[in-house]
Amino acid sequence: MQLLRALGHDVLTVKEAENADKGIPDEEVLAFAISQERSILTINRVDFIRLHRRDSSHFGIIVCTNNRNWEQFAARIDETVTAEEPLQGKLIRVVRPVT
């Protein structure tokens, strides 16, 4: 997340919010993000796509394929999010490049 912060993004991780490893349902994670007027960035694509389809009244959901090349991952997220701003009500997909 430091890479995203270095690119100018305001990032709050689940761990920093003291919600890590608590088994909090996805609906509650999204509700927390909405209460904080924050977007969600997740690799849990299936569940958050379902939540977006159910209700798009959120501040953005960014679903990603897992990419262990952290610099590339952060750059792709930054590029995609910047092109889509404002994020409110949007489902944004960031996929790992085909190698």
C-alpha positions as a LaTeX table, in Angstrom:
\begin{tabular}{lrrr}
\hline
Residue & $x$ (\AA) & $y$ (\AA) & $z$ (\AA) \\
\hline
Met1 & 0.00 & 0.00 & 0.00 \\
Gln2 & 3.00 & 2.28 & 0.42 \\
Leu3 & 3.38 & 2.29 & $-3.37$ \\
Leu4 & $-0.17$ & 3.58 & $-3.79$ \\
Arg5 & 0.42 & 6.19 & $-1.12$ \\
Ala6 & 3.58 & 7.29 & $-2.94$ \\
Leu7 & 1.40 & 7.78 & $-6.04$ \\
Gly8 & $-0.82$ & 10.14 & $-4.04$ \\
His9 & $-3.66$ & 7.83 & $-2.98$ \\
Asp10 & $-5.26$ & 8.01 & 0.46 \\
Val11 & $-5.13$ & 4.36 & 1.54 \\
Leu12 & $-6.58$ & 2.76 & 4.67 \\
Thr13 & $-5.97$ & $-0.97$ & 4.98 \\
Val14 & $-8.24$ & $-3.39$ & 6.80 \\
Lys15 & $-5.41$ & $-3.93$ & 9.28 \\
Glu16 & $-5.01$ & $-0.18$ & 9.91 \\
Ala17 & $-8.77$ & 0.05 & 10.49 \\
Glu18 & $-8.33$ & $-2.72$ & 13.09 \\
Asn19 & $-10.64$ & $-5.05$ & 11.18 \\
Ala20 & $-8.14$ & $-7.67$ & 9.96 \\
Asp21 & $-8.66$ & $-11.36$ & 10.71 \\
Lys22 & $-12.09$ & $-10.81$ & 12.24 \\
Gly23 & $-14.14$ & $-12.60$ & 9.60 \\
Ile24 & $-16.18$ & $-9.49$ & 8.91 \\
Pro25 & $-18.78$ & $-10.15$ & 6.18 \\
Asp26 & $-18.19$ & $-8.40$ & 2.85 \\
Glu27 & $-21.43$ & $-6.46$ & 3.25 \\
Glu28 & $-20.08$ & $-4.94$ & 6.48 \\
Val29 & $-16.73$ & $-4.13$ & 4.87 \\
Leu30 & $-18.59$ & $-2.25$ & 2.14 \\
Ala31 & $-20.85$ & $-0.51$ & 4.68 \\
Phe32 & $-17.75$ & 0.65 & 6.60 \\
Ala33 & $-16.19$ & 1.99 & 3.38 \\
Ile34 & $-19.42$ & 3.83 & 2.55 \\
Ser35 & $-19.57$ & 5.33 & 6.06 \\
Gln36 & $-16.01$ & 6.62 & 5.56 \\
Glu37 & $-16.73$ & 7.75 & 1.94 \\
Arg38 & $-13.96$ & 5.43 & 0.71 \\
Ser39 & $-13.60$ & 3.13 & $-2.25$ \\
Ile40 & $-12.87$ & $-0.57$ & $-1.84$ \\
Leu41 & $-9.81$ & $-2.17$ & $-3.46$ \\
Thr42 & $-9.97$ & $-5.96$ & $-3.38$ \\
Ile43 & $-8.89$ & $-9.19$ & $-5.01$ \\
Asn44 & $-12.17$ & $-10.71$ & $-3.79$ \\
Arg45 & $-13.73$ & $-10.10$ & $-7.18$ \\
Val46 & $-16.74$ & $-12.43$ & $-7.14$ \\
Asp47 & $-18.28$ & $-11.21$ & $-3.89$ \\
Phe48 & $-17.74$ & $-7.50$ & $-4.49$ \\
Ile49 & $-19.00$ & $-7.66$ & $-8.07$ \\
Arg50 & $-22.15$ & $-9.27$ & $-6.64$ \\
Leu51 & $-22.47$ & $-6.49$ & $-4.05$ \\
His52 & $-22.04$ & $-3.81$ & $-6.72$ \\
Arg53 & $-24.74$ & $-5.43$ & $-8.89$ \\
Arg54 & $-27.07$ & $-5.49$ & $-5.90$ \\
Asp55 & $-26.53$ & $-1.81$ & $-5.09$ \\
Ser56 & $-24.21$ & 0.72 & $-6.72$ \\
Ser57 & $-24.66$ & 3.33 & $-3.97$ \\
His58 & $-21.02$ & 3.26 & $-2.90$ \\
Phe59 & $-17.83$ & 5.25 & $-3.45$ \\
Gly60 & $-16.31$ & 2.82 & $-5.92$ \\
Ile61 & $-15.29$ & $-0.81$ & $-5.95$ \\
Ile62 & $-11.99$ & $-1.70$ & $-7.60$ \\
Val63 & $-11.61$ & $-5.44$ & $-8.17$ \\
Cys64 & $-8.17$ & $-6.76$ & $-9.10$ \\
Thr65 & $-6.52$ & $-9.94$ & $-10.19$ \\
Asn66 & $-3.68$ & $-10.83$ & $-7.85$ \\
Asn67 & $-0.31$ & $-9.60$ & $-9.06$ \\
Arg68 & 2.85 & $-10.14$ & $-6.99$ \\
Asn69 & 4.79 & $-7.60$ & $-9.06$ \\
Trp70 & 3.92 & $-4.84$ & $-6.59$ \\
Glu71 & 5.31 & $-1.92$ & $-8.58$ \\
Gln72 & 3.42 & $-3.00$ & $-11.70$ \\
Phe73 & 0.29 & $-3.69$ & $-9.64$ \\
Ala74 & 0.34 & $-0.23$ & $-8.03$ \\
Ala75 & 0.98 & 1.47 & $-11.38$ \\
Arg76 & $-1.93$ & $-0.35$ & $-13.04$ \\
Ile77 & $-4.26$ & 0.52 & $-10.18$ \\
Asp78 & $-3.16$ & 4.16 & $-10.28$ \\
Glu79 & $-3.58$ & 4.39 & $-14.05$ \\
Thr80 & $-7.01$ & 2.76 & $-14.06$ \\
Val81 & $-8.40$ & 4.64 & $-11.06$ \\
Thr82 & $-7.12$ & 8.00 & $-12.31$ \\
Ala83 & $-8.78$ & 7.43 & $-15.70$ \\
Glu84 & $-12.10$ & 6.53 & $-14.05$ \\
Glu85 & $-12.39$ & 9.30 & $-11.47$ \\
Pro86 & $-14.82$ & 10.11 & $-9.96$ \\
Leu87 & $-15.27$ & 6.54 & $-8.68$ \\
Gln88 & $-18.65$ & 6.91 & $-6.99$ \\
Gly89 & $-21.03$ & 4.13 & $-8.02$ \\
Lys90 & $-18.50$ & 2.48 & $-10.35$ \\
Leu91 & $-17.17$ & $-1.05$ & $-10.52$ \\
Ile92 & $-13.63$ & $-0.90$ & $-11.89$ \\
Arg93 & $-11.59$ & $-3.91$ & $-12.96$ \\
Val94 & $-7.79$ & $-3.96$ & $-12.82$ \\
Val95 & $-6.35$ & $-7.08$ & $-14.39$ \\
Arg96 & $-2.83$ & $-8.45$ & $-14.40$ \\
Pro97 & $-1.23$ & $-8.07$ & $-17.83$ \\
Val98 & $-0.88$ & $-11.19$ & $-19.94$ \\
Thr99 & 2.76 & $-12.29$ & $-20.08$ \\
\hline
\end{tabular}
